[in-house]
Amino acid sequence: MNKQIKPTFTWSQIDTILLDMDGTLLDKYFDDHFWEEYVPKVYAEANSVTEAEARKVLLKKYQAVESTLEWCDLDFWSDQLGLDIPELKCKVDHLIQVHPYVIDFLEYIKKIGKTVHLVTNAHSKTLDIKLRKTAIGPHFDRLVCAEEIGLAKEEPEFWNRLESMLKYDKKRTLLADDTEKVLNSANQYGMGFLLSIARPSTRLAVKYSEKYPSVAFFNELLPQ
């Protein structure tokens, strides 16, 4: 396991906090299970192929649009696969879970007067499903899906457009995300503070970033 680079910022240095959703606030086990296990099973049944064959076909399709808006677009996947992807998500929505300490963290940063935005690549239909299951929405000043911006977070220009929309000072802004490509693009743009989430899925081991300060869970940022 990589050695943890511990965060060294103080809250007095930060006015605005941007939080990713899947893997950062919510357990990514739901998404991993949905795309890697459940969709291949349903696709195999619908197309009279084995699950192994379905996985092979789907993996190729996934990789073709990785790190783009299409990857997160449920309507795109419904068209591509001939399946009702939003309906399928609702069938396994019992697996949608908030990470430990997330609510405590959200309550704390609001209490100390920070502006907090949810910034996700997730499609608006995915966001609706997850907000219904978790009730985290009221903790945020604004909820932003990448489709509103017109780019995925992996594109540095995404952050320029987000800054124009939300009017924050990037040097006094913290972004927390579990995807290194996203942190890299925000770093290139000049985001003041970056935080890697080292345990996006509770079914996987902690994996600290080699480049960015990391936490496994948000209790590491709460007063002890």
PyMOL commands that place a pseudoatom at each C-alpha (Angstrom):
pseudoatom trace, name=CA, resn=MET, resi=1, chain=A, elem=C, hetatm=0, pos=[0.000, 0.000, 0.000]
pseudoatom trace, name=CA, resn=ASN, resi=2, chain=A, elem=C, hetatm=0, pos=[1.241, 3.508, -0.833]
pseudoatom trace, name=CA, resn=LYS, resi=3, chain=A, elem=C, hetatm=0, pos=[2.200, 5.725, 2.065]
pseudoatom trace, name=CA, resn=GLN, resi=4, chain=A, elem=C, hetatm=0, pos=[-0.467, 8.287, 2.897]
pseudoatom trace, name=CA, resn=ILE, resi=5, chain=A, elem=C, hetatm=0, pos=[0.249, 11.933, 2.082]
pseudoatom trace, name=CA, resn=LYS, resi=6, chain=A, elem=C, hetatm=0, pos=[-1.722, 13.582, 4.872]
pseudoatom trace, name=CA, resn=PRO, resi=7, chain=A, elem=C, hetatm=0, pos=[-3.684, 16.794, 4.247]
pseudoatom trace, name=CA, resn=THR, resi=8, chain=A, elem=C, hetatm=0, pos=[-2.002, 19.865, 5.740]
pseudoatom trace, name=CA, resn=PHE, resi=9, chain=A, elem=C, hetatm=0, pos=[-4.501, 22.624, 4.902]
pseudoatom trace, name=CA, resn=THR, resi=10, chain=A, elem=C, hetatm=0, pos=[-6.433, 24.505, 7.560]
pseudoatom trace, name=CA, resn=TRP, resi=11, chain=A, elem=C, hetatm=0, pos=[-10.098, 25.433, 7.137]
pseudoatom trace, name=CA, resn=SER, resi=12, chain=A, elem=C, hetatm=0, pos=[-9.195, 29.131, 7.397]
pseudoatom trace, name=CA, resn=GLN, resi=13, chain=A, elem=C, hetatm=0, pos=[-7.474, 28.782, 3.981]
pseudoatom trace, name=CA, resn=ILE, resi=14, chain=A, elem=C, hetatm=0, pos=[-10.677, 27.528, 2.310]
pseudoatom trace, name=CA, resn=ASP, resi=15, chain=A, elem=C, hetatm=0, pos=[-13.964, 29.271, 1.410]
pseudoatom trace, name=CA, resn=THR, resi=16, chain=A, elem=C, hetatm=0, pos=[-15.484, 26.773, -1.043]
pseudoatom trace, name=CA, resn=ILE, resi=17, chain=A, elem=C, hetatm=0, pos=[-15.574, 22.974, -1.071]
pseudoatom trace, name=CA, resn=LEU, resi=18, chain=A, elem=C, hetatm=0, pos=[-16.332, 20.952, -4.208]
pseudoatom trace, name=CA, resn=LEU, resi=19, chain=A, elem=C, hetatm=0, pos=[-17.289, 17.342, -3.559]
pseudoatom trace, name=CA, resn=ASP, resi=20, chain=A, elem=C, hetatm=0, pos=[-17.539, 14.501, -6.051]
pseudoatom trace, name=CA, resn=MET, resi=21, chain=A, elem=C, hetatm=0, pos=[-20.406, 12.036, -5.499]
pseudoatom trace, name=CA, resn=ASP, resi=22, chain=A, elem=C, hetatm=0, pos=[-19.663, 8.423, -6.534]
pseudoatom trace, name=CA, resn=GLY, resi=23, chain=A, elem=C, hetatm=0, pos=[-16.742, 6.984, -4.604]
pseudoatom trace, name=CA, resn=THR, resi=24, chain=A, elem=C, hetatm=0, pos=[-16.283, 10.196, -2.612]
pseudoatom trace, name=CA, resn=LEU, resi=25, chain=A, elem=C, hetatm=0, pos=[-19.583, 10.653, -0.772]
pseudoatom trace, name=CA, resn=LEU, resi=26, chain=A, elem=C, hetatm=0, pos=[-21.271, 7.419, -1.854]
pseudoatom trace, name=CA, resn=ASP, resi=27, chain=A, elem=C, hetatm=0, pos=[-19.903, 3.889, -1.822]
pseudoatom trace, name=CA, resn=LYS, resi=28, chain=A, elem=C, hetatm=0, pos=[-18.733, 3.071, -5.353]
pseudoatom trace, name=CA, resn=TYR, resi=29, chain=A, elem=C, hetatm=0, pos=[-19.598, -0.573, -4.771]
pseudoatom trace, name=CA, resn=PHE, resi=30, chain=A, elem=C, hetatm=0, pos=[-23.050, 0.195, -6.215]
pseudoatom trace, name=CA, resn=ASP, resi=31, chain=A, elem=C, hetatm=0, pos=[-21.621, 1.486, -9.502]
pseudoatom trace, name=CA, resn=ASP, resi=32, chain=A, elem=C, hetatm=0, pos=[-18.995, -1.247, -9.791]
pseudoatom trace, name=CA, resn=HIS, resi=33, chain=A, elem=C, hetatm=0, pos=[-21.584, -3.961, -9.163]
pseudoatom trace, name=CA, resn=PHE, resi=34, chain=A, elem=C, hetatm=0, pos=[-24.119, -2.367, -11.522]
pseudoatom trace, name=CA, resn=TRP, resi=35, chain=A, elem=C, hetatm=0, pos=[-21.825, -1.996, -14.548]
pseudoatom trace, name=CA, resn=GLU, resi=36, chain=A, elem=C, hetatm=0, pos=[-19.555, -5.003, -13.999]
pseudoatom trace, name=CA, resn=GLU, resi=37, chain=A, elem=C, hetatm=0, pos=[-22.045, -7.605, -12.718]
pseudoatom trace, name=CA, resn=TYR, resi=38, chain=A, elem=C, hetatm=0, pos=[-25.700, -6.630, -13.084]
pseudoatom trace, name=CA, resn=VAL, resi=39, chain=A, elem=C, hetatm=0, pos=[-25.730, -5.049, -16.564]
pseudoatom trace, name=CA, resn=PRO, resi=40, chain=A, elem=C, hetatm=0, pos=[-23.703, -7.933, -18.103]
pseudoatom trace, name=CA, resn=LYS, resi=41, chain=A, elem=C, hetatm=0, pos=[-26.159, -10.421, -16.557]
pseudoatom trace, name=CA, resn=VAL, resi=42, chain=A, elem=C, hetatm=0, pos=[-29.213, -8.611, -17.974]
pseudoatom trace, name=CA, resn=TYR, resi=43, chain=A, elem=C, hetatm=0, pos=[-27.498, -7.992, -21.341]
pseudoatom trace, name=CA, resn=ALA, resi=44, chain=A, elem=C, hetatm=0, pos=[-26.563, -11.683, -21.594]
pseudoatom trace, name=CA, resn=GLU, resi=45, chain=A, elem=C, hetatm=0, pos=[-30.176, -12.757, -20.960]
pseudoatom trace, name=CA, resn=ALA, resi=46, chain=A, elem=C, hetatm=0, pos=[-31.543, -10.207, -23.445]
pseudoatom trace, name=CA, resn=ASN, resi=47, chain=A, elem=C, hetatm=0, pos=[-29.096, -11.210, -26.194]
pseudoatom trace, name=CA, resn=SER, resi=48, chain=A, elem=C, hetatm=0, pos=[-28.876, -14.989, -25.555]
pseudoatom trace, name=CA, resn=VAL, resi=49, chain=A, elem=C, hetatm=0, pos=[-25.140, -14.943, -24.898]
pseudoatom trace, name=CA, resn=THR, resi=50, chain=A, elem=C, hetatm=0, pos=[-23.076, -16.033, -21.896]
pseudoatom trace, name=CA, resn=GLU, resi=51, chain=A, elem=C, hetatm=0, pos=[-22.227, -13.546, -19.157]
pseudoatom trace, name=CA, resn=ALA, resi=52, chain=A, elem=C, hetatm=0, pos=[-18.541, -13.895, -20.091]
pseudoatom trace, name=CA, resn=GLU, resi=53, chain=A, elem=C, hetatm=0, pos=[-19.345, -12.932, -23.697]
pseudoatom trace, name=CA, resn=ALA, resi=54, chain=A, elem=C, hetatm=0, pos=[-21.538, -10.070, -22.505]
pseudoatom trace, name=CA, resn=ARG, resi=55, chain=A, elem=C, hetatm=0, pos=[-18.740, -8.751, -20.261]
pseudoatom trace, name=CA, resn=LYS, resi=56, chain=A, elem=C, hetatm=0, pos=[-16.308, -8.817, -23.181]
pseudoatom trace, name=CA, resn=VAL, resi=57, chain=A, elem=C, hetatm=0, pos=[-18.695, -6.845, -25.434]
pseudoatom trace, name=CA, resn=LEU, resi=58, chain=A, elem=C, hetatm=0, pos=[-19.566, -4.360, -22.702]
pseudoatom trace, name=CA, resn=LEU, resi=59, chain=A, elem=C, hetatm=0, pos=[-15.972, -3.779, -21.602]
pseudoatom trace, name=CA, resn=LYS, resi=60, chain=A, elem=C, hetatm=0, pos=[-15.077, -2.766, -25.148]
pseudoatom trace, name=CA, resn=LYS, resi=61, chain=A, elem=C, hetatm=0, pos=[-18.032, -0.354, -25.262]
pseudoatom trace, name=CA, resn=TYR, resi=62, chain=A, elem=C, hetatm=0, pos=[-17.171, 1.088, -21.827]
pseudoatom trace, name=CA, resn=GLN, resi=63, chain=A, elem=C, hetatm=0, pos=[-13.518, 1.660, -22.725]
pseudoatom trace, name=CA, resn=ALA, resi=64, chain=A, elem=C, hetatm=0, pos=[-14.464, 3.467, -25.954]
pseudoatom trace, name=CA, resn=VAL, resi=65, chain=A, elem=C, hetatm=0, pos=[-16.124, 6.318, -24.004]
pseudoatom trace, name=CA, resn=GLU, resi=66, chain=A, elem=C, hetatm=0, pos=[-14.198, 6.290, -20.713]
pseudoatom trace, name=CA, resn=SER, resi=67, chain=A, elem=C, hetatm=0, pos=[-13.619, 9.772, -19.201]
pseudoatom trace, name=CA, resn=THR, resi=68, chain=A, elem=C, hetatm=0, pos=[-16.261, 11.347, -21.485]
pseudoatom trace, name=CA, resn=LEU, resi=69, chain=A, elem=C, hetatm=0, pos=[-19.806, 12.562, -20.855]
pseudoatom trace, name=CA, resn=GLU, resi=70, chain=A, elem=C, hetatm=0, pos=[-21.171, 9.560, -22.788]
pseudoatom trace, name=CA, resn=TRP, resi=71, chain=A, elem=C, hetatm=0, pos=[-19.776, 7.207, -20.136]
pseudoatom trace, name=CA, resn=CYS, resi=72, chain=A, elem=C, hetatm=0, pos=[-22.125, 8.754, -17.553]
pseudoatom trace, name=CA, resn=ASP, resi=73, chain=A, elem=C, hetatm=0, pos=[-25.121, 9.299, -19.881]
pseudoatom trace, name=CA, resn=LEU, resi=74, chain=A, elem=C, hetatm=0, pos=[-27.869, 6.814, -19.014]
pseudoatom trace, name=CA, resn=ASP, resi=75, chain=A, elem=C, hetatm=0, pos=[-29.833, 7.628, -22.192]
pseudoatom trace, name=CA, resn=PHE, resi=76, chain=A, elem=C, hetatm=0, pos=[-26.700, 6.912, -24.254]
pseudoatom trace, name=CA, resn=TRP, resi=77, chain=A, elem=C, hetatm=0, pos=[-26.339, 3.485, -22.626]
pseudoatom trace, name=CA, resn=SER, resi=78, chain=A, elem=C, hetatm=0, pos=[-30.033, 2.684, -22.953]
pseudoatom trace, name=CA, resn=ASP, resi=79, chain=A, elem=C, hetatm=0, pos=[-29.702, 3.315, -26.714]
pseudoatom trace, name=CA, resn=GLN, resi=80, chain=A, elem=C, hetatm=0, pos=[-26.369, 1.482, -27.020]
pseudoatom trace, name=CA, resn=LEU, resi=81, chain=A, elem=C, hetatm=0, pos=[-27.430, -1.628, -25.120]
pseudoatom trace, name=CA, resn=GLY, resi=82, chain=A, elem=C, hetatm=0, pos=[-31.156, -1.798, -25.841]
pseudoatom trace, name=CA, resn=LEU, resi=83, chain=A, elem=C, hetatm=0, pos=[-31.870, -1.782, -22.076]
pseudoatom trace, name=CA, resn=ASP, resi=84, chain=A, elem=C, hetatm=0, pos=[-33.698, 0.652, -19.800]
pseudoatom trace, name=CA, resn=ILE, resi=85, chain=A, elem=C, hetatm=0, pos=[-30.665, 1.641, -17.731]
pseudoatom trace, name=CA, resn=PRO, resi=86, chain=A, elem=C, hetatm=0, pos=[-32.467, 4.033, -15.306]
pseudoatom trace, name=CA, resn=GLU, resi=87, chain=A, elem=C, hetatm=0, pos=[-35.051, 1.303, -14.568]
pseudoatom trace, name=CA, resn=LEU, resi=88, chain=A, elem=C, hetatm=0, pos=[-32.283, -1.250, -13.975]
pseudoatom trace, name=CA, resn=LYS, resi=89, chain=A, elem=C, hetatm=0, pos=[-30.546, 1.143, -11.563]
pseudoatom trace, name=CA, resn=CYS, resi=90, chain=A, elem=C, hetatm=0, pos=[-33.763, 1.445, -9.570]
pseudoatom trace, name=CA, resn=LYS, resi=91, chain=A, elem=C, hetatm=0, pos=[-33.981, -2.356, -9.293]
pseudoatom trace, name=CA, resn=VAL, resi=92, chain=A, elem=C, hetatm=0, pos=[-30.692, -2.505, -7.361]
pseudoatom trace, name=CA, resn=ASP, resi=93, chain=A, elem=C, hetatm=0, pos=[-30.882, 0.879, -5.629]
pseudoatom trace, name=CA, resn=HIS, resi=94, chain=A, elem=C, hetatm=0, pos=[-30.816, -0.841, -2.208]
pseudoatom trace, name=CA, resn=LEU, resi=95, chain=A, elem=C, hetatm=0, pos=[-27.036, -1.022, -2.772]
pseudoatom trace, name=CA, resn=ILE, resi=96, chain=A, elem=C, hetatm=0, pos=[-26.703, 2.797, -2.842]
pseudoatom trace, name=CA, resn=GLN, resi=97, chain=A, elem=C, hetatm=0, pos=[-25.028, 3.766, 0.435]
pseudoatom trace, name=CA, resn=VAL, resi=98, chain=A, elem=C, hetatm=0, pos=[-23.485, 6.915, 1.889]
pseudoatom trace, name=CA, resn=HIS, resi=99, chain=A, elem=C, hetatm=0, pos=[-19.891, 6.442, 3.059]
pseudoatom trace, name=CA, resn=PRO, resi=100, chain=A, elem=C, hetatm=0, pos=[-19.258, 6.488, 6.823]
pseudoatom trace, name=CA, resn=TYR, resi=101, chain=A, elem=C, hetatm=0, pos=[-18.758, 9.971, 8.360]
pseudoatom trace, name=CA, resn=VAL, resi=102, chain=A, elem=C, hetatm=0, pos=[-20.008, 11.821, 5.243]
pseudoatom trace, name=CA, resn=ILE, resi=103, chain=A, elem=C, hetatm=0, pos=[-23.053, 13.343, 6.948]
pseudoatom trace, name=CA, resn=ASP, resi=104, chain=A, elem=C, hetatm=0, pos=[-20.930, 14.345, 9.966]
pseudoatom trace, name=CA, resn=PHE, resi=105, chain=A, elem=C, hetatm=0, pos=[-18.469, 16.035, 7.609]
pseudoatom trace, name=CA, resn=LEU, resi=106, chain=A, elem=C, hetatm=0, pos=[-21.189, 17.844, 5.626]
pseudoatom trace, name=CA, resn=GLU, resi=107, chain=A, elem=C, hetatm=0, pos=[-22.779, 19.128, 8.834]
pseudoatom trace, name=CA, resn=TYR, resi=108, chain=A, elem=C, hetatm=0, pos=[-19.403, 20.271, 10.167]
pseudoatom trace, name=CA, resn=ILE, resi=109, chain=A, elem=C, hetatm=0, pos=[-18.316, 22.244, 7.091]
pseudoatom trace, name=CA, resn=LYS, resi=110, chain=A, elem=C, hetatm=0, pos=[-21.690, 24.000, 6.929]
pseudoatom trace, name=CA, resn=LYS, resi=111, chain=A, elem=C, hetatm=0, pos=[-21.425, 24.811, 10.634]
pseudoatom trace, name=CA, resn=ILE, resi=112, chain=A, elem=C, hetatm=0, pos=[-18.042, 26.502, 10.086]
pseudoatom trace, name=CA, resn=GLY, resi=113, chain=A, elem=C, hetatm=0, pos=[-19.501, 28.580, 7.242]
pseudoatom trace, name=CA, resn=LYS, resi=114, chain=A, elem=C, hetatm=0, pos=[-18.130, 26.987, 4.060]
pseudoatom trace, name=CA, resn=THR, resi=115, chain=A, elem=C, hetatm=0, pos=[-19.872, 27.077, 0.678]
pseudoatom trace, name=CA, resn=VAL, resi=116, chain=A, elem=C, hetatm=0, pos=[-20.329, 23.471, -0.464]
pseudoatom trace, name=CA, resn=HIS, resi=117, chain=A, elem=C, hetatm=0, pos=[-21.150, 22.234, -3.969]
pseudoatom trace, name=CA, resn=LEU, resi=118, chain=A, elem=C, hetatm=0, pos=[-21.710, 18.705, -5.259]
pseudoatom trace, name=CA, resn=VAL, resi=119, chain=A, elem=C, hetatm=0, pos=[-19.896, 18.410, -8.598]
pseudoatom trace, name=CA, resn=THR, resi=120, chain=A, elem=C, hetatm=0, pos=[-20.405, 15.112, -10.398]
pseudoatom trace, name=CA, resn=ASN, resi=121, chain=A, elem=C, hetatm=0, pos=[-19.917, 13.512, -13.800]
pseudoatom trace, name=CA, resn=ALA, resi=122, chain=A, elem=C, hetatm=0, pos=[-23.037, 11.473, -13.036]
pseudoatom trace, name=CA, resn=HIS, resi=123, chain=A, elem=C, hetatm=0, pos=[-26.015, 11.892, -15.357]
pseudoatom trace, name=CA, resn=SER, resi=124, chain=A, elem=C, hetatm=0, pos=[-28.930, 13.922, -13.974]
pseudoatom trace, name=CA, resn=LYS, resi=125, chain=A, elem=C, hetatm=0, pos=[-31.108, 10.768, -13.901]
pseudoatom trace, name=CA, resn=THR, resi=126, chain=A, elem=C, hetatm=0, pos=[-28.453, 8.993, -11.824]
pseudoatom trace, name=CA, resn=LEU, resi=127, chain=A, elem=C, hetatm=0, pos=[-28.263, 11.989, -9.502]
pseudoatom trace, name=CA, resn=ASP, resi=128, chain=A, elem=C, hetatm=0, pos=[-32.056, 11.935, -9.020]
pseudoatom trace, name=CA, resn=ILE, resi=129, chain=A, elem=C, hetatm=0, pos=[-32.016, 8.219, -8.142]
pseudoatom trace, name=CA, resn=LYS, resi=130, chain=A, elem=C, hetatm=0, pos=[-29.189, 8.656, -5.644]
pseudoatom trace, name=CA, resn=LEU, resi=131, chain=A, elem=C, hetatm=0, pos=[-30.625, 11.774, -4.016]
pseudoatom trace, name=CA, resn=ARG, resi=132, chain=A, elem=C, hetatm=0, pos=[-33.915, 9.933, -3.451]
pseudoatom trace, name=CA, resn=LYS, resi=133, chain=A, elem=C, hetatm=0, pos=[-32.066, 7.081, -1.740]
pseudoatom trace, name=CA, resn=THR, resi=134, chain=A, elem=C, hetatm=0, pos=[-29.624, 9.122, 0.367]
pseudoatom trace, name=CA, resn=ALA, resi=135, chain=A, elem=C, hetatm=0, pos=[-31.234, 12.518, 1.114]
pseudoatom trace, name=CA, resn=ILE, resi=136, chain=A, elem=C, hetatm=0, pos=[-27.820, 14.255, 0.953]
pseudoatom trace, name=CA, resn=GLY, resi=137, chain=A, elem=C, hetatm=0, pos=[-29.087, 17.003, -1.391]
pseudoatom trace, name=CA, resn=PRO, resi=138, chain=A, elem=C, hetatm=0, pos=[-30.061, 19.615, 1.246]
pseudoatom trace, name=CA, resn=HIS, resi=139, chain=A, elem=C, hetatm=0, pos=[-26.469, 19.754, 2.523]
pseudoatom trace, name=CA, resn=PHE, resi=140, chain=A, elem=C, hetatm=0, pos=[-25.304, 21.534, -0.664]
pseudoatom trace, name=CA, resn=ASP, resi=141, chain=A, elem=C, hetatm=0, pos=[-25.497, 25.106, -1.897]
pseudoatom trace, name=CA, resn=ARG, resi=142, chain=A, elem=C, hetatm=0, pos=[-25.571, 23.829, -5.494]
pseudoatom trace, name=CA, resn=LEU, resi=143, chain=A, elem=C, hetatm=0, pos=[-25.675, 20.480, -7.309]
pseudoatom trace, name=CA, resn=VAL, resi=144, chain=A, elem=C, hetatm=0, pos=[-23.824, 20.448, -10.639]
pseudoatom trace, name=CA, resn=CYS, resi=145, chain=A, elem=C, hetatm=0, pos=[-23.846, 17.611, -13.187]
pseudoatom trace, name=CA, resn=ALA, resi=146, chain=A, elem=C, hetatm=0, pos=[-21.134, 17.641, -15.846]
pseudoatom trace, name=CA, resn=GLU, resi=147, chain=A, elem=C, hetatm=0, pos=[-23.810, 17.644, -18.574]
pseudoatom trace, name=CA, resn=GLU, resi=148, chain=A, elem=C, hetatm=0, pos=[-24.657, 21.221, -17.459]
pseudoatom trace, name=CA, resn=ILE, resi=149, chain=A, elem=C, hetatm=0, pos=[-21.037, 22.208, -18.129]
pseudoatom trace, name=CA, resn=GLY, resi=150, chain=A, elem=C, hetatm=0, pos=[-20.832, 20.284, -21.399]
pseudoatom trace, name=CA, resn=LEU, resi=151, chain=A, elem=C, hetatm=0, pos=[-17.567, 18.527, -20.492]
pseudoatom trace, name=CA, resn=ALA, resi=152, chain=A, elem=C, hetatm=0, pos=[-16.435, 15.755, -18.159]
pseudoatom trace, name=CA, resn=LYS, resi=153, chain=A, elem=C, hetatm=0, pos=[-14.374, 16.693, -15.088]
pseudoatom trace, name=CA, resn=GLU, resi=154, chain=A, elem=C, hetatm=0, pos=[-11.340, 15.024, -16.671]
pseudoatom trace, name=CA, resn=GLU, resi=155, chain=A, elem=C, hetatm=0, pos=[-11.100, 18.055, -19.027]
pseudoatom trace, name=CA, resn=PRO, resi=156, chain=A, elem=C, hetatm=0, pos=[-9.243, 21.054, -17.517]
pseudoatom trace, name=CA, resn=GLU, resi=157, chain=A, elem=C, hetatm=0, pos=[-11.633, 23.430, -19.331]
pseudoatom trace, name=CA, resn=PHE, resi=158, chain=A, elem=C, hetatm=0, pos=[-14.450, 21.951, -17.202]
pseudoatom trace, name=CA, resn=TRP, resi=159, chain=A, elem=C, hetatm=0, pos=[-13.088, 23.835, -14.198]
pseudoatom trace, name=CA, resn=ASN, resi=160, chain=A, elem=C, hetatm=0, pos=[-12.884, 27.187, -15.988]
pseudoatom trace, name=CA, resn=ARG, resi=161, chain=A, elem=C, hetatm=0, pos=[-16.548, 26.838, -16.935]
pseudoatom trace, name=CA, resn=LEU, resi=162, chain=A, elem=C, hetatm=0, pos=[-17.476, 25.747, -13.392]
pseudoatom trace, name=CA, resn=GLU, resi=163, chain=A, elem=C, hetatm=0, pos=[-15.666, 28.756, -11.927]
pseudoatom trace, name=CA, resn=SER, resi=164, chain=A, elem=C, hetatm=0, pos=[-17.638, 31.056, -14.253]
pseudoatom trace, name=CA, resn=MET, resi=165, chain=A, elem=C, hetatm=0, pos=[-20.870, 29.416, -13.110]
pseudoatom trace, name=CA, resn=LEU, resi=166, chain=A, elem=C, hetatm=0, pos=[-20.226, 29.295, -9.354]
pseudoatom trace, name=CA, resn=LYS, resi=167, chain=A, elem=C, hetatm=0, pos=[-17.993, 32.384, -8.951]
pseudoatom trace, name=CA, resn=TYR, resi=168, chain=A, elem=C, hetatm=0, pos=[-15.543, 30.875, -6.469]
pseudoatom trace, name=CA, resn=ASP, resi=169, chain=A, elem=C, hetatm=0, pos=[-11.895, 31.830, -5.858]
pseudoatom trace, name=CA, resn=LYS, resi=170, chain=A, elem=C, hetatm=0, pos=[-10.031, 28.756, -7.083]
pseudoatom trace, name=CA, resn=LYS, resi=171, chain=A, elem=C, hetatm=0, pos=[-7.047, 29.462, -4.823]
pseudoatom trace, name=CA, resn=ARG, resi=172, chain=A, elem=C, hetatm=0, pos=[-9.356, 29.218, -1.782]
pseudoatom trace, name=CA, resn=THR, resi=173, chain=A, elem=C, hetatm=0, pos=[-11.244, 26.147, -3.017]
pseudoatom trace, name=CA, resn=LEU, resi=174, chain=A, elem=C, hetatm=0, pos=[-10.874, 22.472, -2.061]
pseudoatom trace, name=CA, resn=LEU, resi=175, chain=A, elem=C, hetatm=0, pos=[-11.830, 19.641, -4.424]
pseudoatom trace, name=CA, resn=ALA, resi=176, chain=A, elem=C, hetatm=0, pos=[-12.293, 16.112, -3.035]
pseudoatom trace, name=CA, resn=ASP, resi=177, chain=A, elem=C, hetatm=0, pos=[-12.504, 13.324, -5.624]
pseudoatom trace, name=CA, resn=ASP, resi=178, chain=A, elem=C, hetatm=0, pos=[-11.625, 9.622, -5.874]
pseudoatom trace, name=CA, resn=THR, resi=179, chain=A, elem=C, hetatm=0, pos=[-10.459, 9.762, -9.533]
pseudoatom trace, name=CA, resn=GLU, resi=180, chain=A, elem=C, hetatm=0, pos=[-6.820, 10.691, -10.185]
pseudoatom trace, name=CA, resn=LYS, resi=181, chain=A, elem=C, hetatm=0, pos=[-7.580, 11.872, -13.750]
pseudoatom trace, name=CA, resn=VAL, resi=182, chain=A, elem=C, hetatm=0, pos=[-10.046, 14.390, -12.318]
pseudoatom trace, name=CA, resn=LEU, resi=183, chain=A, elem=C, hetatm=0, pos=[-7.566, 15.580, -9.694]
pseudoatom trace, name=CA, resn=ASN, resi=184, chain=A, elem=C, hetatm=0, pos=[-4.937, 15.927, -12.432]
pseudoatom trace, name=CA, resn=SER, resi=185, chain=A, elem=C, hetatm=0, pos=[-7.219, 18.093, -14.577]
pseudoatom trace, name=CA, resn=ALA, resi=186, chain=A, elem=C, hetatm=0, pos=[-8.147, 20.275, -11.575]
pseudoatom trace, name=CA, resn=ASN, resi=187, chain=A, elem=C, hetatm=0, pos=[-4.463, 20.571, -10.703]
pseudoatom trace, name=CA, resn=GLN, resi=188, chain=A, elem=C, hetatm=0, pos=[-3.658, 21.673, -14.266]
pseudoatom trace, name=CA, resn=TYR, resi=189, chain=A, elem=C, hetatm=0, pos=[-6.417, 24.302, -14.008]
pseudoatom trace, name=CA, resn=GLY, resi=190, chain=A, elem=C, hetatm=0, pos=[-4.908, 25.627, -10.770]
pseudoatom trace, name=CA, resn=MET, resi=191, chain=A, elem=C, hetatm=0, pos=[-7.293, 24.435, -8.038]
pseudoatom trace, name=CA, resn=GLY, resi=192, chain=A, elem=C, hetatm=0, pos=[-6.013, 25.602, -4.664]
pseudoatom trace, name=CA, resn=PHE, resi=193, chain=A, elem=C, hetatm=0, pos=[-6.431, 22.390, -2.668]
pseudoatom trace, name=CA, resn=LEU, resi=194, chain=A, elem=C, hetatm=0, pos=[-6.888, 18.800, -3.832]
pseudoatom trace, name=CA, resn=LEU, resi=195, chain=A, elem=C, hetatm=0, pos=[-7.878, 15.758, -1.803]
pseudoatom trace, name=CA, resn=SER, resi=196, chain=A, elem=C, hetatm=0, pos=[-7.887, 12.152, -2.984]
pseudoatom trace, name=CA, resn=ILE, resi=197, chain=A, elem=C, hetatm=0, pos=[-10.407, 9.711, -1.511]
pseudoatom trace, name=CA, resn=ALA, resi=198, chain=A, elem=C, hetatm=0, pos=[-8.484, 6.504, -0.916]
pseudoatom trace, name=CA, resn=ARG, resi=199, chain=A, elem=C, hetatm=0, pos=[-11.357, 4.079, -0.334]
pseudoatom trace, name=CA, resn=PRO, resi=200, chain=A, elem=C, hetatm=0, pos=[-14.041, 4.755, -2.959]
pseudoatom trace, name=CA, resn=SER, resi=201, chain=A, elem=C, hetatm=0, pos=[-15.561, 1.279, -2.530]
pseudoatom trace, name=CA, resn=THR, resi=202, chain=A, elem=C, hetatm=0, pos=[-15.951, -0.384, 0.868]
pseudoatom trace, name=CA, resn=ARG, resi=203, chain=A, elem=C, hetatm=0, pos=[-15.356, -3.732, -0.911]
pseudoatom trace, name=CA, resn=LEU, resi=204, chain=A, elem=C, hetatm=0, pos=[-11.837, -2.676, -1.952]
pseudoatom trace, name=CA, resn=ALA, resi=205, chain=A, elem=C, hetatm=0, pos=[-8.695, -1.957, 0.058]
pseudoatom trace, name=CA, resn=VAL, resi=206, chain=A, elem=C, hetatm=0, pos=[-7.506, 1.567, 0.833]
pseudoatom trace, name=CA, resn=LYS, resi=207, chain=A, elem=C, hetatm=0, pos=[-5.226, 2.889, -1.929]
pseudoatom trace, name=CA, resn=TYR, resi=208, chain=A, elem=C, hetatm=0, pos=[-3.543, 6.193, -1.199]
pseudoatom trace, name=CA, resn=SER, resi=209, chain=A, elem=C, hetatm=0, pos=[-2.573, 8.544, -4.035]
pseudoatom trace, name=CA, resn=GLU, resi=210, chain=A, elem=C, hetatm=0, pos=[1.136, 8.900, -4.741]
pseudoatom trace, name=CA, resn=LYS, resi=211, chain=A, elem=C, hetatm=0, pos=[0.611, 12.535, -5.824]
pseudoatom trace, name=CA, resn=TYR, resi=212, chain=A, elem=C, hetatm=0, pos=[-2.118, 14.070, -3.670]
pseudoatom trace, name=CA, resn=PRO, resi=213, chain=A, elem=C, hetatm=0, pos=[-3.063, 14.293, 0.004]
pseudoatom trace, name=CA, resn=SER, resi=214, chain=A, elem=C, hetatm=0, pos=[-5.508, 11.463, 0.778]
pseudoatom trace, name=CA, resn=VAL, resi=215, chain=A, elem=C, hetatm=0, pos=[-8.027, 10.295, 3.329]
pseudoatom trace, name=CA, resn=ALA, resi=216, chain=A, elem=C, hetatm=0, pos=[-9.810, 6.960, 3.530]
pseudoatom trace, name=CA, resn=PHE, resi=217, chain=A, elem=C, hetatm=0, pos=[-12.866, 8.502, 5.232]
pseudoatom trace, name=CA, resn=PHE, resi=218, chain=A, elem=C, hetatm=0, pos=[-13.931, 12.064, 6.057]
pseudoatom trace, name=CA, resn=ASN, resi=219, chain=A, elem=C, hetatm=0, pos=[-13.600, 11.629, 9.815]
pseudoatom trace, name=CA, resn=GLU, resi=220, chain=A, elem=C, hetatm=0, pos=[-9.880, 12.315, 9.247]
pseudoatom trace, name=CA, resn=LEU, resi=221, chain=A, elem=C, hetatm=0, pos=[-10.842, 15.931, 8.485]
pseudoatom trace, name=CA, resn=LEU, resi=222, chain=A, elem=C, hetatm=0, pos=[-13.069, 16.397, 11.530]
pseudoatom trace, name=CA, resn=PRO, resi=223, chain=A, elem=C, hetatm=0, pos=[-11.841, 17.894, 14.834]
pseudoatom trace, name=CA, resn=GLN, resi=224, chain=A, elem=C, hetatm=0, pos=[-10.630, 15.122, 17.121]
for i in range(1, 224): cmd.bond("trace and resi %d" % i, "trace and resi %d" % (i + 1))
show_as sticks, trace
zoom trace
